[in-house]
Amino acid sequence: MSALINRFIQQFQLQLPPPSSATKQQRKAAVLVPIICRADPILLFTQRSSLLRKHAGQVSFPGGAADKTDGSLTVTALREANEEIGLNPDSVNIIGQLPPMDSISGFQVTPIVGLLPDGLQFRENKSEVAALFEVPLSYLLNLDNHYSIDITRRGKSSRIYFIYYGDHFIWGLTASIVHRLAIQVKKML
């Protein structure tokens, strides 16, 4: 395992997450924040299919709504990752989770952070995922690469984060998850 991954795990697991606002949504969902362990570790993202009713074409992490049969939100994230990108749940080493966050689509989303070995083959479910892409973890943990705007929607102020990487535009809840992850481990940089 690379030195960056070892420092990341230590910092992630030893630091309390930054305070977050209370969630209001009742419907539960989870996403897998998949870190592939390479010499230069990367974070794996999905580009959602343009055929989807909600969030078509957006960048996201594999994940979705919890089923009643899921034993935990970790199970939800792993099940959804298997359905969306063909990820074998046994290939994932879960190292923790971030506090839940409300999505604009009405879910309380819990990010589950997992490590994946290098060399896995993924199989996109084309009805849900148009493409996969990778971004170096070191780039995403650098807060200088994060941008934000403050907006007011339905009388409520909120901050929208976004990150540019090459031709990719990461924003909304996905960028907020990356931002929260970077804040939690910022002392290692």
Order of alpha helices (4+ residues) and beta strands (2+ residues): alpha-beta-beta-beta-beta-alpha-beta-beta-beta-beta-alpha-beta-beta-beta-alpha
